[in-house]
Amino acid sequence: MLHGERILIFGGSGMLGQAVTRTLAPYAARMQSLNSHRGRITDVGHPSRIAMGFAPTWVVNCAAYTDVDGCERDPKKAFDVNGLGAGTVALAARANDSKLIHISTDYVFPGDGDTPIVESEKPLPVNVYGESKLNGEKRVMGILPTACILRVGWLYGRDKKTYIDEQIRRAGSGEPLLPSFTDQYGVPTDTDFVARAVLKALLFNLSGVFHVALDGYCSRWEQSAFVAKAFGREDMPPATRTETANLSAKRPRFTALDSSSFRRITSIIMPSWEEKLSQHIQRYRNSKSL
């Protein structure tokens, strides 16, 4: 169990950061969860000044620039936040003898395989977002080799509306469904589950790189079709391919992560992506936000 931990969270106002804050709060003697204004990770020295005043035992970095197409249009911002920013947080953790958990992404991989990706596979990003996140990983491990990096992907959660939430709303209201890609594969993953994985990483004092995802994988279209079926829709979402979407950034085709290593070490229960998405859909129904 955690006793007397002082936990400092960067990116605490984001979708994942809010879930992590909510999950870790009962285990912290003291906690600071900072938004992008109070926890300016691109301001060199600022994270260290905050950490010096708080003396955290653990630092969790959820801060990131995750707009994939935005990163392609503004590489400087992508590398400032996802690369340099990750490094400044690692420096702050090192200066205070704090343990660090850093969140990375499945998009560090090229997506040219057909089986879930293990940690030992070589990263080779196909877009600026993935390159900037890989740069952040390298900075973190170069500064603080004892850090723990958790790679995640295809996140959704209760704290922010995403593409799948709009699909849920449309499915429940009877509106036409959004087109979905048949040629992008990954693991839809709930932020509350990732937050529990962060807690496990703290409990087990993990170091190194780990993949965290729910069981199974699907295409974007299969995810949307699951939503449609959950509402009894007879029509299915229009099928489309990535090449027709005129996106700024190239997307990797297959980025499903293999989480068996993390599960073996922590004994975390990993539900299927279908089970967690069903719970998310029910949460929307209960909230009457459709």
MITIKE-659103 format. One record per residue (C-alpha): x, y, z; residue number from 1; residue in one letter. Coordinates in steps of 0.02 Angstrom, whole numbers. Example, Ala and Ser with C-alpha at 12.3 -4.5 7.8 and 13.67 -1.06 7.14 Angstrom:
# MITIKE-659103
NODE        X        Y        Z     i   aa
NODE      615     -225      390     1    a
NODE      684      -53      357     2    s
This chain:
# MITIKE-659103
NODE        X        Y        Z     i   aa
NODE        0        0        0     1    m
NODE       49      181      -22     2    l
NODE       84      276      139     3    h
NODE      113      461      153     4    g
NODE      142      488      -33     5    e
NODE      155      665      -99     6    r
NODE       97      658     -280     7    i
NODE      124      795     -409     8    l
NODE       26      780     -571     9    i
NODE       62      880     -729    10    f
NODE      -79      891     -856    11    g
NODE     -207      864     -719    12    g
NODE     -348      955     -809    13    s
NODE     -341      845     -965    14    g
NODE     -451      695     -997    15    m
NODE     -325      570     -929    16    l
NODE     -257      688     -797    17    g
NODE     -428      708     -718    18    q
NODE     -451      519     -710    19    a
NODE     -277      497     -633    20    v
NODE     -310      634     -505    21    t
NODE     -475      555     -456    22    r
NODE     -398      382     -438    23    t
NODE     -241      430     -343    24    l
NODE     -319      556     -224    25    a
NODE     -370      428      -90    26    p
NODE     -191      362      -83    27    y
NODE     -101      528      -68    28    a
NODE      -53      615       93    29    a
NODE      -43      772      -14    30    r
NODE      -77      801     -198    31    m
NODE      -56      941     -322    32    q
NODE     -140      918     -491    33    s
NODE      -86     1056     -608    34    l
NODE     -165     1118     -769    35    n
NODE      -62     1183     -916    36    s
NODE      -59     1359     -845    37    h
NODE        0     1317     -669    38    r
NODE      112     1175     -726    39    g
NODE      197     1252     -878    40    r
NODE      308     1108     -932    41    i
NODE      378     1204    -1081    42    t
NODE      446     1339     -964    43    d
NODE      618     1268     -924    44    v
NODE      643     1271     -737    45    g
NODE      459     1298     -694    46    h
NODE      420     1114     -653    47    p
NODE      576     1106     -544    48    s
NODE      524     1261     -448    49    r
NODE      353     1186     -415    50    i
NODE      428     1021     -363    51    a
NODE      553     1105     -246    52    m
NODE      409     1187     -155    53    g
NODE      305     1028     -144    54    f
NODE      438      892     -122    55    a
NODE      340      754     -209    56    p
NODE      380      571     -185    57    t
NODE      297      535     -353    58    w
NODE      276      641     -510    59    v
NODE      150      589     -643    60    v
NODE      161      674     -814    61    n
NODE       -4      668     -908    62    c
NODE       31      831    -1000    63    a
NODE       40      816    -1189    64    a
NODE       -9      898    -1353    65    y
NODE     -117      759    -1425    66    t
NODE     -195      840    -1578    67    d
NODE     -115      727    -1709    68    v
NODE     -153      840    -1857    69    d
NODE     -113      995    -1754    70    g
NODE       59      923    -1717    71    c
NODE       89      899    -1903    72    e
NODE       46     1081    -1937    73    r
NODE      146     1147    -1789    74    d
NODE      296     1033    -1758    75    p
NODE      379     1161    -1643    76    k
NODE      233     1158    -1522    77    k
NODE      229      967    -1531    78    a
NODE      414      949    -1486    79    f
NODE      407     1089    -1357    80    d
NODE      266     1004    -1262    81    v
NODE      292      819    -1296    82    n
NODE      482      821    -1305    83    g
NODE      558      967    -1210    84    l
NODE      413      970    -1087    85    g
NODE      435      787    -1044    86    a
NODE      618      822    -1012    87    g
NODE      584      968     -895    88    t
NODE      467      859     -792    89    v
NODE      601      723     -783    90    a
NODE      728      853     -725    91    l
NODE      607      910     -590    92    a
NODE      582      731     -530    93    a
NODE      770      697     -529    94    r
NODE      809      856     -433    95    a
NODE      689      804     -296    96    n
NODE      730      618     -292    97    d
NODE      552      585     -349    98    s
NODE      490      432     -442    99    k
NODE      416      474     -612   100    l
NODE      276      400     -716   101    i
NODE      267      470     -892   102    h
NODE      124      437    -1012   103    i
NODE      169      400    -1194   104    s
NODE       75      333    -1345   105    t
NODE       50      187    -1463   106    d
NODE       88      310    -1605   107    y
NODE      275      289    -1577   108    v
NODE      257      133    -1685   109    f
NODE      241      127    -1876   110    p
NODE       87       15    -1873   111    g
NODE      147     -102    -2010   112    d
NODE      118     -266    -1915   113    g
NODE      -33     -375    -1883   114    d
NODE      -10     -433    -1703   115    t
NODE      -17     -335    -1540   116    p
NODE      145     -240    -1509   117    i
NODE      261     -286    -1366   118    v
NODE      379     -165    -1278   119    e
NODE      535     -234    -1363   120    s
NODE      477     -189    -1538   121    e
NODE      571      -43    -1615   122    k
NODE      477      124    -1619   123    p
NODE      473      208    -1789   124    l
NODE      341      347    -1792   125    p
NODE      255      397    -1954   126    v
NODE      197      570    -1899   127    n
NODE      257      719    -1798   128    v
NODE      148      676    -1649   129    y
NODE      230      504    -1634   130    g
NODE      403      578    -1663   131    e
NODE      379      709    -1528   132    s
NODE      315      580    -1403   133    k
NODE      461      465    -1440   134    l
NODE      578      614    -1416   135    n
NODE      495      638    -1246   136    g
NODE      523      455    -1200   137    e
NODE      708      469    -1243   138    k
NODE      728      629    -1143   139    r
NODE      641      552     -992   140    v
NODE      745      394     -990   141    m
NODE      906      490    -1026   142    g
NODE      877      604     -878   143    i
NODE      796      480     -759   144    l
NODE      829      297     -806   145    p
NODE      723      237     -660   146    t
NODE      567      318     -732   147    a
NODE      414      218     -783   148    c
NODE      340      252     -955   149    i
NODE      164      190     -991   150    l
NODE      114      184    -1174   151    r
NODE      -73      199    -1207   152    v
NODE     -185      233    -1355   153    g
NODE     -361      266    -1421   154    w
NODE     -414      347    -1257   155    l
NODE     -591      399    -1212   156    y
NODE     -665      443    -1043   157    g
NODE     -796      531     -941   158    r
NODE     -702      697     -932   159    d
NODE     -697      747    -1115   160    k
NODE     -802      718    -1270   161    k
NODE     -710      622    -1406   162    t
NODE     -756      554    -1577   163    y
NODE     -833      399    -1501   164    i
NODE     -941      504    -1385   165    d
NODE    -1014      595    -1535   166    e
NODE    -1048      426    -1614   167    q
NODE    -1135      371    -1454   168    i
NODE    -1241      529    -1453   169    r
NODE    -1291      504    -1634   170    r
NODE    -1328      320    -1609   171    a
NODE    -1443      359    -1462   172    g
NODE    -1532      506    -1543   173    s
NODE    -1567      421    -1709   174    g
NODE    -1455      540    -1807   175    e
NODE    -1348      478    -1952   176    p
NODE    -1190      393    -1892   177    l
NODE    -1018      464    -1929   178    l
NODE     -906      376    -2056   179    p
NODE     -772      267    -1979   180    s
NODE     -606      200    -2041   181    f
NODE     -593       16    -2085   182    t
NODE     -403       23    -2101   183    d
NODE     -349       86    -1928   184    q
NODE     -332      -43    -1789   185    y
NODE     -300      -17    -1605   186    g
NODE     -373      -41    -1431   187    v
NODE     -508       79    -1370   188    p
NODE     -456      111    -1190   189    t
NODE     -549      196    -1049   190    d
NODE     -454      329     -951   191    t
NODE     -516      262     -784   192    d
NODE     -430       97     -826   193    f
NODE     -267      187     -871   194    v
NODE     -280      283     -706   195    a
NODE     -291      118     -613   196    r
NODE     -137       60     -709   197    a
NODE      -46      217     -649   198    v
NODE      -95      170     -471   199    l
NODE      -27       -6     -499   200    k
NODE      136       66     -566   201    a
NODE      152      167     -404   202    l
NODE      109       18     -294   203    l
NODE      238      -92     -381   204    f
NODE      368       47     -395   205    n
NODE      390        7     -580   206    l
NODE      533       64     -690   207    s
NODE      549       44     -878   208    g
NODE      428       47    -1023   209    v
NODE      259      -42    -1015   210    f
NODE      109      -55    -1130   211    h
NODE      -62      -27    -1054   212    v
NODE     -220      -70    -1151   213    a
NODE     -378     -170    -1130   214    l
NODE     -396     -345    -1201   215    d
NODE     -428     -369    -1386   216    g
NODE     -421     -245    -1529   217    y
NODE     -532     -181    -1669   218    c
NODE     -542      -59    -1813   219    s
NODE     -615      114    -1794   220    r
NODE     -764       51    -1893   221    w
NODE     -788     -100    -1780   222    e
NODE     -786       14    -1629   223    q
NODE     -922      123    -1706   224    s
NODE    -1022      -29    -1760   225    a
NODE    -1018      -92    -1580   226    f
NODE    -1094       73    -1524   227    v
NODE    -1229       64    -1658   228    a
NODE    -1276     -113    -1607   229    k
NODE    -1283      -63    -1423   230    a
NODE    -1425       56    -1468   231    f
NODE    -1513      -70    -1579   232    g
NODE    -1474       24    -1738   233    r
NODE    -1505      -76    -1895   234    e
NODE    -1397       42    -1999   235    d
NODE    -1209       35    -1978   236    m
NODE    -1084      179    -1988   237    p
NODE    -1025      218    -2164   238    p
NODE     -859      132    -2197   239    a
NODE     -714      238    -2258   240    t
NODE     -525      227    -2275   241    r
NODE     -392      342    -2206   242    t
NODE     -328      394    -2377   243    e
NODE     -496      474    -2419   244    t
NODE     -500      587    -2264   245    a
NODE     -372      718    -2317   246    n
NODE     -289      719    -2146   247    l
NODE     -134      823    -2113   248    s
NODE      -43      681    -2026   249    a
NODE      -17      503    -2083   250    k
NODE      -94      373    -1967   251    r
NODE      -14      206    -1922   252    p
NODE     -123       61    -1978   253    r
NODE     -104      -59    -1830   254    f
NODE      -56        0    -1655   255    t
NODE     -141     -124    -1539   256    a
NODE      -32     -141    -1386   257    l
NODE       12     -305    -1298   258    d
NODE       -7     -275    -1111   259    s
NODE       40     -450    -1052   260    s
NODE      201     -391     -969   261    s
NODE      113     -260     -864   262    f
NODE      -26     -382     -819   263    r
NODE       98     -517     -769   264    r
NODE      193     -402     -651   265    i
NODE       46     -310     -572   266    t
NODE      -94     -440     -585   267    s
NODE     -208     -301     -646   268    i
NODE     -376     -359     -712   269    i
NODE     -388     -311     -895   270    m
NODE     -567     -315     -959   271    p
NODE     -604     -322    -1144   272    s
NODE     -623     -161    -1241   273    w
NODE     -805     -213    -1274   274    e
NODE     -843     -226    -1087   275    e
NODE     -771      -56    -1046   276    k
NODE     -853       29    -1195   277    l
NODE    -1020      -46    -1142   278    s
NODE     -996       32     -970   279    q
NODE     -955      199    -1052   280    h
NODE    -1113      190    -1157   281    i
NODE    -1216      151    -1002   282    q
NODE    -1139      300     -914   283    r
NODE    -1204      411    -1054   284    y
NODE    -1375      333    -1043   285    r
NODE    -1381      362     -855   286    n
NODE    -1326      542     -871   287    s
NODE    -1459      579    -1002   288    k
NODE    -1329      678    -1098   289    s
NODE    -1384      605    -1264   290    l
